[in-house]
């Protein structure tokens, strides 16, 4: 993998939209209730500064993060059928 911009590589369910920039990555994803979702991002050699995850109704969503040696970040979270929005900032 190469490039200067972090980007979404894959998700385990429906990625409804995304915006990828050098300092911020946002995306919106839906999935079946009662299941765990996963999204893998390429970090482009940048450090993750913040992550926010919220339902469409504005409730905070619990996330787990794993930064791998290959320059990717794996995010785990509970799916919400109405969708969850994510915002990550990078340095």
C-alpha positions as CSV (number, residue, x, y, z in Angstrom):
1,X,0.0,0.0,0.0
2,X,1.1,3.5,-0.7
3,X,-0.1,7.1,-0.8
4,X,-0.2,10.0,1.6
5,X,-4.0,9.9,2.4
6,X,-5.5,7.5,4.9
7,X,-8.4,5.5,3.3
8,X,-11.0,2.8,4.0
9,X,-9.8,-0.5,2.7
10,X,-12.9,-2.7,3.5
11,X,-15.9,-3.1,5.8
12,X,-17.8,-6.2,6.8
13,X,-21.1,-4.7,5.8
14,X,-22.6,-1.7,4.0
15,X,-20.3,1.3,3.6
16,X,-22.9,3.9,2.7
17,X,-20.5,6.8,2.1
18,X,-17.0,8.0,2.9
19,X,-14.8,11.1,2.6
20,X,-11.0,10.6,2.8
21,X,-8.5,13.4,3.4
22,X,-5.0,13.8,4.6
23,X,-6.1,15.0,8.1
24,X,-9.6,13.5,8.4
25,X,-11.4,10.3,7.4
26,X,-15.2,10.1,7.7
27,X,-17.5,7.2,6.8
28,X,-21.1,6.0,7.5
29,X,-21.9,2.3,7.7
30,X,-25.0,0.1,8.4
31,X,-25.3,-3.5,9.5
32,X,-27.6,-5.9,11.3
33,X,-28.3,-5.3,15.0
34,X,-26.7,-7.7,17.4
35,X,-23.6,-8.2,15.3
36,X,-20.1,-6.8,15.4
37,X,-18.7,-4.8,12.5
38,X,-15.2,-4.3,11.3
39,X,-13.6,-1.7,9.2
40,X,-9.9,-1.7,8.1
41,X,-8.2,1.6,7.1
42,X,-4.8,2.3,5.6
43,X,-3.1,4.9,7.9
44,X,-0.7,6.3,5.2
45,X,2.0,6.3,7.9
46,X,0.0,8.8,10.0
47,X,-0.9,8.6,13.7
48,X,-4.5,8.4,14.6
49,X,-5.3,11.4,16.9
50,X,-9.1,11.0,17.6
51,X,-11.9,8.7,16.7
52,X,-15.6,9.6,17.1
53,X,-18.4,7.0,16.5
54,X,-22.1,7.9,16.8
55,X,-25.4,6.5,15.8
56,X,-27.7,8.5,13.5
57,X,-29.5,9.5,16.7
58,X,-26.3,11.0,18.2
59,X,-25.5,8.3,20.8
60,X,-21.8,7.4,21.3
61,X,-20.8,4.0,20.0
62,X,-18.1,1.8,21.7
63,X,-15.2,1.0,19.5
64,X,-12.1,-1.2,19.7
65,X,-8.9,-0.3,17.7
66,X,-5.9,-2.3,16.7
67,X,-3.0,-0.6,14.9
68,X,-1.1,-3.2,12.9
69,X,2.5,-3.3,11.8
70,X,1.5,-3.2,8.2
71,X,0.2,0.4,8.5
72,X,-3.5,-0.5,8.8
73,X,-6.0,0.2,11.6
74,X,-8.8,-2.2,12.4
75,X,-11.9,-0.8,14.1
76,X,-14.5,-3.0,15.8
77,X,-17.9,-1.8,16.9
78,X,-21.5,-3.0,17.3
79,X,-23.6,-2.6,14.1
80,X,-26.7,-0.4,14.1
81,X,-29.3,-1.0,11.3
82,X,-29.9,2.8,11.1
83,X,-26.2,3.4,10.7
84,X,-23.1,4.6,12.5
85,X,-21.0,7.6,11.5
86,X,-17.2,7.7,12.1
87,X,-14.8,10.6,12.2
88,X,-11.1,10.0,12.5
89,X,-8.4,12.7,12.6
90,X,-4.7,12.1,11.7
91,X,-1.3,13.7,12.2
